[in-house]
C-alpha cells in the first residue's frame, strides 16, 4: 500500500445528487470549462468471464469516453446501448454530453472530466495494488481491498447492490450476512436469489455495498439519501463513475474503492485500486 502523491483533495462538498454535481461542473465549479473539453475517443468494452472453479459466469458491457488524458466509464446491462452511441460521442464537448438523453453517457462524460481535473493519484486516501495473477486471484484480492472499507462487524447484514460473487465470498469469509440485490436478477454462486429492488431491502441492512453501476441505472440517489438520513454506512466499489463517486463523500457516502479503466479483469498484471474514506478527507 502506498500513499498518493500530494495534490488536490476531494472535498465533502454540498454535492448531494448527480444533477447537482453536473450543474456545478457546468457552472465552472471544478475548473476547466466543460464546453471546451472534447471527447477524442469513444469505445465499448464487451467482456464475458467465468473464473475456474466457479459455477456461474457474467458479462460486462462498458461505455468509455476519453477526454484529454483521462478515460471515463459507465457500465450498462449487456446490449442496453448500441455501439453507435460511443461513436456519436466522439468530437462532442463534455458540456454537450452532460445534456445527453442517455444517463450512462452523461455519467461517462462526467467521469472523464472529473478524472482529468482530479486524478485519483492526487486525491485518494490510499492506493492498493491488486497483485498479478489469474482472473479469480485478482477478483478475490480486489474483493478483500473493497470489503476492508466496510465498517461492519461479524454478524451484521450488508445490502450488496450489484452482485459480484467474489465480494459475497469475502463477506462470508468475514462472518457478515448479506442481501444480494441486482437489477438483472439471477442467482449467486451459492444459488441465492438476487433480488431486484434495493429500496425494499434498505430497512433490513446495517450497511450498504453498492456498485458504481448504480450511477448509470439511476438507483444511486435513493441509496445515498437513505445513508444520509439514517447514518447507515454506504461504501461504493466503482469502475463506473470512479471519479464521480468520491464527490459524494461526507454527503452520505462513507468510502469508495475507485478503479479506473483498464480494470483488473482486462490485465493479468498488477492493477491499482484508489481508495477514499470520508473520515480521512483532507488529511
C-alpha positions in Angstrom: 0.0 0.0 0.0 1.4 3.4 -0.9 0.2 7.0 -0.2 -0.8 9.0 -3.3 1.3 12.0 -4.4 0.4 15.3 -2.8 -2.2 17.3 -4.7 -5.9 18.4 -4.7 -8.2 16.5 -2.4 -11.8 15.6 -2.9 -13.9 17.7 -0.6 -17.2 16.7 1.1 -18.9 19.5 -0.9 -22.5 20.3 -1.0 -23.0 17.9 -3.9 -25.7 15.5 -2.7 -27.1 14.4 -6.1 -25.8 13.6 -9.5 -27.8 16.5 -11.0 -26.3 18.9 -8.5 -22.8 17.7 -9.3 -23.3 18.1 -13.1 -24.7 21.6 -12.5 -21.6 22.5 -10.6 -19.3 21.3 -13.3 -21.3 23.2 -16.0 -21.0 26.3 -13.9 -17.2 26.1 -13.8 -17.0 24.9 -10.2 -14.3 22.4 -11.0 -12.0 24.5 -13.2 -11.8 23.9 -16.9 -14.9 25.0 -18.9 -16.6 21.7 -19.9 -17.7 23.3 -23.2 -14.0 23.4 -24.2 -13.2 19.8 -23.2 -14.0 17.3 -26.0 -14.2 13.6 -26.4 -11.4 12.3 -28.6 -12.1 8.6 -28.3 -15.2 6.6 -27.6 -15.3 2.9 -27.3 -17.3 0.0 -25.8 -15.7 -3.0 -24.0 -17.7 -6.2 -24.1 -16.5 -8.9 -21.7 -17.6 -12.4 -20.6 -16.0 -14.2 -17.7 -16.3 -17.4 -15.8 -13.5 -18.0 -13.3 -12.1 -21.5 -13.0 -13.8 -23.3 -10.1 -16.9 -21.1 -10.3 -20.2 -22.4 -11.5 -21.6 -19.1 -12.7 -20.3 -16.6 -15.2 -21.1 -13.0 -16.0 -20.9 -10.4 -18.8 -19.8 -6.7 -18.7 -20.7 -4.1 -21.2 -18.8 -0.8 -20.6 -19.0 2.6 -22.4 -15.8 4.6 -22.2 -15.0 8.1 -23.3 -11.6 9.7 -23.4 -11.2 13.4 -22.7 -7.6 14.5 -22.8 -5.5 12.0 -20.8 -8.5 10.7 -18.9 -10.9 7.9 -19.6 -14.3 7.9 -18.1 -16.6 4.9 -18.0 -20.0 3.7 -17.2 -21.1 0.0 -17.3 -24.6 -0.9 -18.6 -26.6 -4.0 -18.9 -25.5 -6.1 -21.9 -27.0 -4.7 -25.2 -28.5 -1.8 -23.4 -26.7 0.7 -25.6 -25.7 0.3 -29.3 -22.1 0.8 -30.1 -23.0 3.7 -32.3 -23.6 5.7 -29.1 -19.9 5.7 -28.4 -19.1 6.7 -32.0 -21.6 9.6 -31.8 -19.9 11.0 -28.7 -16.6 11.5 -30.4 -15.9 15.2 -31.0 -18.7 16.3 -28.7 -17.9 18.5 -25.7 -18.4 17.4 -22.1 -21.0 20.2 -21.7 -23.0 18.8 -24.7 -22.8 15.2 -23.3 -23.9 16.3 -19.8 -27.2 17.1 -21.6 -27.3 13.8 -23.5 -30.6 11.8 -23.2 -28.8 8.7 -22.1 -27.8 8.7 -18.4 -24.8 6.3 -18.9 -23.4 8.7 -21.5 -23.8 11.6 -19.0 -22.0 9.6 -16.3 -19.1 8.5 -18.6 -18.6 12.1 -19.8 -18.7 13.4 -16.2 -16.3 10.7 -15.1 -13.8 11.6 -17.8 -14.0 15.3 -17.0 -13.5 14.7 -13.2 -10.8 12.2 -13.8 -8.9 14.8 -15.7 -9.2 17.6 -13.2 -8.9 15.4 -10.1 -6.7 12.4 -10.9 -7.1 9.6 -8.4 -3.3 9.5 -7.7 -3.6 13.0 -6.3 -6.8 12.7 -4.5 -7.3 9.2 -3.0 -6.7 8.4 0.7 -4.5 5.4 -0.3 -3.6 3.1 -3.2 -3.8 -0.6 -3.1 -2.2 -2.8 -5.8 -4.1 -5.8 -6.9 -1.3 -8.3 -7.5 -0.7 -10.0 -10.8 -2.5 -13.3 -11.1 -5.3 -15.3 -12.6 -8.7 -13.7 -13.1 -10.0 -15.4 -9.9 -7.0 -14.5 -7.8 -7.3 -10.8 -8.9 -11.0 -10.8 -8.3 -10.5 -12.2 -4.8 -7.7 -9.6 -4.0 -9.9 -6.8 -5.2 -12.8 -8.0 -3.1 -10.7 -8.0 0.1 -9.5 -4.5 -0.6 -13.1 -3.3 -1.1 -14.6 -5.1 1.9 -11.8 -3.6 4.1 -13.6 -0.2 3.6 -16.8 -1.5 5.1 -17.3 -0.6 8.8 -19.4 -3.7 9.7 -18.8 -6.2 12.4 -19.3 -10.0 12.0 -23.0 -10.9 12.2 -24.1 -7.6 10.6 -26.2 -7.6 7.4 -24.8 -5.9 4.3 -27.0 -5.0 1.4 -25.0 -5.7 -1.8 -26.3 -3.7 -4.7 -24.7 -5.1 -7.9 -23.8 -8.7 -7.2 -20.2 -9.8 -7.5 -19.6 -13.3 -6.2 -16.0 -12.6 -5.0 -17.4 -9.8 -2.8 -20.0 -12.1 -1.4 -17.4 -14.8 -0.8 -15.3 -12.2 1.1 -18.3 -11.1 3.2 -19.0 -14.8 4.0 -15.3 -15.3 5.0 -15.6 -12.4 7.4 -18.8 -13.6 9.1 -21.0 -11.0 7.6 -24.5 -11.7 6.4 -25.7 -10.2 3.1 -28.7 -9.4 1.0 -27.8 -9.8 -2.7 -29.5 -7.3 -5.0 -29.2 -6.9 -8.7 -31.5 -5.3 -11.3 -30.7 -8.2 -13.7 -31.9 -10.7 -11.1 -30.3 -14.1 -11.4 -28.7 -16.2 -8.6 -25.5 -16.1 -6.6 -22.7 -18.7 -6.7 -24.5 -20.3 -3.7 -27.8 -20.4 -5.5 -29.3 -17.5 -3.6 -31.8 -15.3 -5.5 -30.6 -11.8 -6.4 -33.5 -9.5 -5.5 -34.1 -6.6 -8.0 -35.5 -3.9 -5.6 -32.8 -2.4 -3.3 -35.3 0.1 -1.9 -37.4 -2.7 -0.4 -34.3 -4.1 1.4 -32.9 -0.9 2.9 -34.6 -1.3 6.3 -33.1 -4.8 6.7 -29.4 -3.9 6.4 -26.7 -2.5 8.7 -24.5 -1.3 5.8 -24.7 -0.9 2.0 -22.1 -2.0 -0.5 -23.0 -0.6 -3.9 -21.6 -0.9 -7.4 -20.8 2.2 -9.4 -23.3 0.9 -11.9 -26.0 2.4 -9.7 -25.0 5.8 -11.1 -25.8 4.8 -14.6 -29.0 3.0 -13.9 -30.5 5.7 -11.7 -30.5 3.7 -8.4 -27.7 5.5 -6.6 -29.8 8.5 -5.4 -32.1 6.6 -3.0 -29.2 4.7 -1.5 -27.4 8.0 -0.8 -30.5 9.6 0.6 -31.1 6.6 2.9 -27.5 6.6 4.1 -27.5 10.4 4.7 -30.8 10.2 6.7 -30.0 7.1 8.8 -26.2 7.1 9.1 -26.1 3.6 7.7 -22.6 3.2 6.1 -22.6 3.3 2.3 -19.5 2.1 0.5 -19.1 2.1 -3.3 -17.0 -0.1 -5.4 -16.6 1.8 -8.6 -15.4 1.0 -12.1 -18.4 3.1 -13.4 -18.0 6.7 -12.3 -14.9 6.1 -10.3 -14.1 9.8 -10.3 -17.7 10.8 -9.8 -18.5 8.9 -6.6 -15.8 10.5 -4.4 -17.6 13.8 -4.8 -20.3 12.4 -2.5 -18.0 11.6 0.4 -19.4 13.1 3.5 -22.8 13.6 1.9 -23.9 10.1 2.8 -21.1 8.1 1.2 -18.7 6.6 3.6 -15.9 5.3 1.3 -15.1 4.5 -2.3 -12.9 1.9 -4.0 -12.2 3.6 -7.3 -10.9 1.5 -10.2 -10.3 3.5 -13.5 -10.0 1.9 -16.9 -8.3 -0.5 -17.7 -9.9 -2.7 -15.0 -8.4 -5.7 -13.1 -10.2 -8.2 -15.4 -8.5 -6.8 -18.5 -4.9 -7.3 -17.4 -3.2 -10.2 -15.7 -0.5 -7.9 -14.3 -0.7 -5.7 -11.2 -3.5 -3.0 -11.3 -4.3 -0.2 -8.8 -7.3 0.5 -6.6 -7.7 4.0 -5.3 -9.5 4.1 -2.0 -11.2 7.1 -0.5 -12.6 7.4 3.1 -14.8 10.3 4.2 -13.3 10.3 7.7 -9.8 10.9 6.3 -10.7 13.6 3.9 -8.2 16.4 3.5 -5.6 14.6 5.6 
